[in-house]
Amino acid sequence: MSEVSQLKTVALINPLWIGHHPVFFGHFTSSFLRAGARVIGLCKDPEAARREIAAAVGDMPDWTERVSLHRLPTGGRSWFGGRFEGDPLRTFERWRNAGHALDDAESSTGWNADLVFFPYIDSYLRFLPFASVPEITIGRPWSGLYLRNHHHRSGSAPACGPLTMLAKGDALLKSTLCQSIGVLDERFIDGMEDFTGKSVIGYPDVTQTFLPDEEPELTRVIRQKAGDRKIIGLIGLEARKGTLNMLRVALKAHELRLPWYFAFAGIFDRDAYSDKDRDFIEAILKRIEGGEIDSIHFDPEAERIPTEADFNSLFSSFDIAWAAFEGFQGSSGTLSKAAAFHLPCIATAGECIGHRLEHFRTGLTIPEGDSAKAFEAIEHLLAGTNWEGKPLDPDYDAFNEAHSIERFDRITADLLKNR
């Protein structure tokens, strides 16, 4: 426990509670706790947050005495047909809601926040490029993690026009109360620092590897169905994760009667797909249900995997992890999870995921949406070879060190040193 941050208080604020957000809320809370701080947590679902934190802190004995969780009102979608996270009014409302909720939490706990941290600062930027907003709404030193920062490029200027930059709201990061900015995609740090005048820190995309005491039913079922076949797995069935491409690869493997098994796990949102794509998926589901295809697991009624331990159990059963995302520029915990369990990945070339995977040689990259190359990549990875037929030689240890919880903790502790 760091003495410099003893009894300091961090307010952790996130209005979103989907996808990776609950897990990251647990990661940040546990990290600030390990730095010796107290945490006021403001989020949509305090009870779910408590479970995430309990899983992340492990055997820390006194954590419940140093955490106070409170419900945070969420902002609506934008004026612009609901296409964005905000507009000038709704983004400002997020700041105002955060300030009011924090005032109430401080009043009820008697704790005063030394630092406000936003694990997803993106929600507080869009269409609101006014650096004075944090001062008039929260009035406290703050920092945050910026995920969708890919309009920046290395160099002296962002790789987009002034109107786009106004819409992104990045000028708000010039706030005098902003201490630093965190990013998961380290490629654009120079460009962001040039634009904001702030320190930009590359955070590790951390993951947990703990497993449940007993094998969950879903893991057991998929292992049983797969038998001796190699498992290629994907958790989270959004279109951007390349679900359709992986299905095309699975169909080809089925036609060729290859000893491969494809696990599609997580929530399937039919409405998120076009009519054409939905029909394609539904046709495959009928063939699975009818017994014609026995090499694909795809439960369209599945719910969110309940805990990180259950997630890890299933993920660690894979032989290859699918990370061939489409139209996606950012970092992904899939690579961190795969490296932790020493599993090779298939990823889309380019952008953060492809860059990181090629650097550490922890899998093979393919052109976006290319099912033929994905099929070939599976053949190579199962043989342990790269595209040239030589040993893949993955550097899992270096990846794990770069994205370790220990490095994550050093960054969060540094945020508290001068508070």
N, C-alpha and C positions, 0 to 999 in steps of 0.2 A: 504494500500500500504506500502510495507516495505521500510524504509528509507535507509537500508544498501545497497540495490540494485538499488537505484535511478539512472537512466540514464545509467546503465550498459547495455551492448548489448549482446544478445545471438544469435548465428547463428544456426538455426534449419535446419538440412539437412536430407532429405529422398529421395532416388531415386525411390522408389516404390509408386504406386498410385492405389492400388487395395485393395479389402477387407476392413479390419479395418484401413488401413494406413491413408486415408484421415481424418477419425474421430480422430485418435490419433494425427495427425498433428495439428488439431484444439484444442485438449485438451492441448497439451504441449504449444502451442502458448499462449492460454488464461491464462494458469497458470503462465508462465513467465511474462506476462503482469500484472497479479495481484500482482506479486512480485515487480513490479515497473520498470521492464526492458524494453528495446526496443528489437525487434526481426527482424533479417534478415532471411527470410524464403526462402530456396532453395528446389524446388521440381519440379516434372514433369509438373504440371498443376497449375500455380499461380492463375488463376481465380477461379478454383474450390477450391483452398486452401482458398481464400478470403471468399467464401461462408461458408466453414466449420468453419473458425475462427469467422465470424459474428454470426453464430449460437451458438458457444461455449461461446463467451464473454458476451452475453446477452445485458444489457443496459449500458455497459462501454462506456462513451461518447467519449473518446479521443483515442480509440485504433488504428484507421487508421493512426494517426500521429506517432505512435510508431511501426508500422509494415511496412516493405518493402519486397515485394515478388519478387522472380526472378526464371527464368527457370533453371533447372539443367539437364544437359545431363545425360542420363541413360546408364548404362553399359549393355553389352550383356550377353547372357547365356554363359555357359562354353564351353571349348573345348570338354568336355566329353559327347558328344551327346546332349548337351543342358540340361542335367539332373540336373545341379546345378546352383546356382546363380552366380558362378564365377569360376575362375581358377587363378593361380598366376598373369597372365597379366591383366585379366579383373577386378579382385579385386583391383589391384594396380591402374588401370585406374579410378576406382571409387574415390579413394583417390585423385588422380591428378585432376580429373574433379571437385571434391568438392573444392579443394584448389584454382583452377583457378576461379571458379564461385564465391567463397567467395571474392577473391581479387577484382574481377570486381564489386561485390555488395558493398563492402566497399568503393571503389573508387567513385561509383555513389552516395552513400548516405552520405559519410563523416563520417560514423559510423565505429568504430573499434570493432570487436568482442572480448569480454572478455572471452567468453566461447563458444565452439562449442558443440552442443548436437545432437546426432543421435538417433531418436526415434526407429530406427531399425538397430542397429550396426551390426547385423548378415551379412548384405550385404557387410560390409567392413572388414570381417575377413576371409572368406573361402579361404583356400589354400595359405594364405599369413601370415605365422607365424613370422613376423619380426617386433619387437617392435620399430624399427627406422622409419617405414613408416610414421606415423603421423607427426613426427618431420620434415621430408623432404618434406612433401606435404602440410600440413596445418599450422604447426608451432605454434599452439595455444593450450591452455588447452582445454581438451575435456572430455566428458562423453557420455554415451549412454545407451539405453535400449536393453538388450540381451534377445531375446525371445526363441530361440532354444538352450537352455543350458542344455539339459537333458542327455548329456554324462557325466555330473558331478554327483557325489553322495557325500553325507555327509561323511567326513573322510579326510584322508591325501592325497588321490590320486584320479584322475578321474577314472570313471568306464569304461575305454577303453584303448586300447594300444597306444604306442607312435606315431605310424603312423597315427592313427585316430586323435589324438590330433593335429598333424602337419596339417592334412587336415582341421580340424576345424578352425585353425588359432588363437586359443586362446592365444598363446604366444604374439600376438600383444597387448593384453590387459595389458601387463607388461610395456607398453610405459611410459616413465617418464612424459609425458604430460597428461596421463589419470588420472583424478581426482577421479573417482569412476565408478562403473558399476551398472546399474539397472536391475532388473529381475522382471517378473510377477509371476514366479513360485518360491515360497519362499523355496521349499524343499531342494534346493541344494546350499544354500548360503555358508555353511561351506566349502564344497568342492571347490567352486570357489575361496573363499578367500585364502584357503591354496595354490591353484595353482597359482593365479595371484599376491598375495601379496597386493591386492587392497581392499578397502571397497566395499562390495556388498550390495546393498540396495533393499529390497523387495518393489516394487511399488504397489499401489492399482490398480486393473483393473477397472478404473473408467468408469462411464457411465453418460449420460444425460437423463433426464426424461421429458423434455418439450414436449408439444403436440401442434399440429397445431390449428389455430383458427377454422378451419372447418374440419370435418372428411373427409379424402381423399377417393377417389373413390374406391381404392382397399380395404380399411377397410370396407367401406359400403357394397361392393359386398360380401365380405366373411361373414360379420355378417348376411347379408340377406340370403345367401345360407345356412348358418349354422342353422338359426332359433333358436329353443330352444335347439339344440344339443350342447354339450360341445366341445370346440375347442382345438385340439392338434396342435401346430404350430411349424414350422421350417422356418427360413429365411436364405437363402443361400443354394443352392442345390448342393454343392460339394459332391463327393462320401464320403469324409472323415467325413462329418457331419452325416453319418448314414442314408442318404436319402433312400437307398434301403430297409434297415431294417424298417424304418417308413412306407414305402409303403406296406411291407408285413403285418405289423400290421393293416394298414388301410384296406387292402383287407379282412383280417379275421373279422374285425369289420363290414365291409359291408356285408359279408356273414351271420353274426349273427344278422344283422339289429339292431345294438346297436345305441343308441342316441349320437354318437360321430361324429365329423366332423374334417377332417384333412386338414390343410392349409399348402401347400408347396409354399413358396414365394421366390422371387429373381430370379437371372439369372440361367438358365439351360444350361450348356455347354455340348452338346451331345458328342463332341469329347473327353471329359474327362472320358467317360465311355467305358468299353469294349463292343464289339459287342453283347455279350450275355446279359449284363446288360442293354444296350441301347434297345435291343429288348423287354426285360421285361417291361421297362418303356413305350415304344411306344405302347405296347399292352394295358397297363392300360389307356393311353391317349385316345386310340380309344374307349374304353369302356366308358370313361367319356364323350367324344364328342358325342357318340351315345345315351347318356342318360341312359345307364345301371347302371352307378355308379353316385350317386348324393351326396356322402359323402366325396369327395376329391376335393380340389381346387389345380390345377397344371397347370399353364400356361407356356408352353415350350418357348414361345416367349417373356416372360416378361423381362423388362429391370431392371437395378439396381434401387432400391427404392431411389428416388431423394434426400430426406433430412432426417436428424436424427429425425425430428419431425414426418414425415410420417412413418418412421420405428417404432417409439415409439407408434404411433396410432395403427398400426397393431399389434405390439407385445402385447400391453396392452389389446387387444381383446381376447387373448388366455386364456384358463383355465389351460393349462399345456404347458410348454415350452420344446421342445425336445433338449437335449444336449448329446445324446448318440452317441458321435463321435467315429470314428474307426481309429486306427493307428495314434492317435493324443495324444501328451504328455503334451501340454502346457495349459496355462490359457485360459479362454474364457469369453468374455464380455457377453455371453448369461446368465451366472449365475448372473452376476452383474445386468443385465437388469431385470432378473426375480425377484431377491431379491428386487430391487427398486419398482417393481409393485406388490410385494407380490404374486408371482406366483410360484407354485412348478415346479420342473424340473425332467425329467428323464435323467440320465447321465450314462456313462460307468464307471464301477468300476475301481479303480486304477488310477494312474497318477494324475495330478494336479486337474482336474475337479472332479473326483470321490472323492479324498481326501477332497477337499474343501466342496463339497456338503454334505458329510457325517458328517464333523465337525460341520457345521451349521444346519444340519437336514433340508435343504431346498428342499428336494426331495428324490428320491430313485435311487439307482444305480443298474445296471444290467450287466451281463457278455457281453463283446463286441459282437455285432451282434446277440444277442439272442432275437428273436422276441417274443417267448413265454413269457419270463420274462418281456419284455417291455409291452406286453398286460396286464399281471398281475399287473405291476407297475401302469398302467393307472387306473385300477380298484381301487387299493389302494389309489392313490392320489385323485381321484374323491370322494372317501369316507373320505378323510382326515386322512388316517391311514398309519402307517409304515408296514414293512414286518410282524411284529408280530401282526398286527391288533390293535395296540394301537395308540392313537393320534400322529400325525406326529410331532407336537410341533416345527415348524420351528423357528429359531432365525433370522428373517430377519433384525431386528435392528442391531444385532451384525455384521452381514455380511455387511450391508450398512456402518457401522462405519469403519470397517476394509478396505473397498474399497471406501471410501468417497473422494470427491474432496478436502475437507479441509485437509485431510492427504496428498493427492497428492501435494497440494500447499505448505505444510510445507517442503516436500522433495525438491521441485524445488527451493524454497526460500533459503534453506540451501546451495544449489549448488552455489549460488551467493554471499554468505556472505564473502568468502575469495578471491573473484575475484577483 
